[in-house]
Amino acid sequence: MFLRATVLLACGVSVAFAAKDPTKFPLRVTIIQVDEPMDMAGVPPSLYSNSHPAHGHGYGNVIDGEDARGFAFTYECDQRLTATMATGAYAGRWKTPTLRLEILGAVVGAKKQADCELKTTLHAGILEKINGSIVEVSQADLKHRIELHKRLEELAHPTDTELAHFPLRLMLLQSDWQPNKYVGGVTGNGRGNLVINTPAGANLRAVDFVALCPVALRNTVAQGAYEARWLQESTKLLVQAHAVGGGGASQCEFTTTLNADRVYAQTTSGELAVVSQGDYALLAAKPVVLPPTSIHPQIKPLLNNGDIATLNTAGMSSKVILAKIAESECAFDTSPRALEMLKKASVPDEVLVEMIKCSSRTH
């Protein structure tokens, strides 16, 4: 990646034997493509004959401190010019600014440096080789990449992971993540519900997002949620990027679109539907009614941990949730780990106790 390019000269080169003084070459020059004429066998004549100077054309980038520009070039030199590796660069200097560029490189098998002059045509942006094609990247895009790379480093090594500073909870319901080959990490987009605690109880709000993360986040299930806080109210969210229920080692930055009046609900087919706050509360409280059969004329709805978490998150009171448990068959997981997760989801103790009682009756 261009952002990480550094100077790399061949090992074993001694400046004492150099034909040129490397300190007089302050620029870094990366060569991303070199094309030479070939003979009938498809071999450059300069490979096997000293009477044929190496010549050709290609593309590269010249780097002067923080400034970088792409260029096209032609050349004719005693030594063959090769493309630099991902972390390599030639030393260089302008002989005629923007038109003639002199570069310095090691001669393979010899303790000396050799120079080569390139006739250049400078571009406004930098050049990259993508899928075999040379592509120009604008200075604005380059600056944006550098800023994203710096931000990603900050997210990968956060200084504040104190849970008390992350009062929001993000239920990640749908997401798509792709590696970012330019700056590292991953970028993603998706949808979910943001849980905001209010004096009246927990409030859910539908949220759409795009995100930058060191690692991809998994979608949450049932009562799971990621800790979060606002970087900018309603538009930028900082999310703890750990596995749900585990310790946070990195963070993600979400650019969000928040809908204060809507909530995402999963349909029976697994798709997401957007519903009003009132309709969501009704859906969460509505029992699942199965048609009676000759064997089971009366079938109670089956209730699990996820149902309890959903009812609680929707703002149902303990009284309503306890009544729901009383009129339902239960399939609760009341293991210590499951109870811990429910407690983190702010399920009241009296509800947890009734879940344990219901499970013991069932078994």
Secondary structure, 3 states (H helix, E strand, C coil): CHHHCCCECCCCCCHHHCCCCHHHCCEEEEEEEEECCCCCCCCCHHHCCCCCCEEEEEEEEEEECCEEEEEEEEEEECCCCCCCCCCCEEEEEEEECCCEEEEEEECCCCCCEEEEEEEEEECCCEEEEECCEEEEECHHHHHHHHHHHHHHHHHHCCCCCCHHHCCEEEEEEEEEEEECCCCCCEEEEEEEEEEEEECCEEEEEEEEEEEEECCCCCCCCCCCCEEEEEEECCCEEEEECCCCCCCCCCEEEEEEEEECCEEEEECCCCCEEEEEHHHHHHHHHCCCCCCCCCCCCCCCCEECHHHHHHHHHCCCCHHHHHHHHHCCEECCCCCHHHHHHHHHCCCCHHHHHHHHHHHHHHC
